Amino acid sequence: GSRTEPNYFQALVRDRYSEVRDEKIVGEGKSTCALVKRTLQIKEELERKRQLTFDRVWVVFDKDDFVDFNEAIQLAASYSFQSAWTNEAFELWYFLHFQYLDAGISRHEKLQSEIRKHPGYENYEYKKNDASVYKMLTTIGNEDLAKRYAERLRSFFEGDEDYKEHKPCTTVDLLVSELESPEKLL
């Protein structure tokens, strides 16, 4: 995405320091395979510029209406990239902070309705590119719950590589966990 995902991840890493992580968050708003190819270009440009190779590269994308979703996951793996994907929309990751959901969601209504249940948020209007979503999720949501629910969703599709049919499903929790504790990779 051009703003939703970058806003979330920039807020997540903003106040964290690690000697083992250097992040470059770039919102491209491209189709999935085009995004993976652009990620390879960014990686190569930064490696040339810094004269230092990356040990980990993540690419983040949604299924949305893209027909090359499976191909993008496979292409990312062929470049040794990790994929933090969501089928169907990134908002699934947000929603899992509040409750489990194993059916397709509308991008706004169900999430907005869940947020409005919390004091101080009764009139909340979800805006796709809202830079304050991360703060809201950490205030009234439960990230540990979201991680458990994401893992539970993935368990239904274990061994099935037809990712476009994994609906709903997300691997965003894997990237979030890595960004929160990069030292675990050592």
Salt bridges, closest charged atoms under 4 A:
ASP22 OD2 - ARG50 NH1 2.54
GLU23 OE1 - ARG21 NE 3.30
GLU28 OE2 - ARG38 NE 3.55
GLU45 OE2 - ARG38 NH1 3.58
GLU47 OE1 - LYS43 NZ 3.05
ASP64 OD1 - ARG107 NH2 1.91
GLU88 OE1 - LYS167 NZ 2.61
GLU91 OE2 - LYS128 NZ 3.30
GLU114 OE1 - LYS117 NZ 2.97
GLU125 OE2 - ARG116 NH2 2.59
GLU143 OE2 - LYS147 NZ 3.35
ASP160 OD2 - HIS166 NE2 3.71
ASP162 OD1 - LYS164 NZ 2.65
ASP173 OD1 - ARG154 NH1 2.59
GLU178 OE1 - ARG56 NH2 2.49
GLU180 OE2 - ARG16 NH2 3.92
GLU180 OE1 - LYS147 NZ 2.59
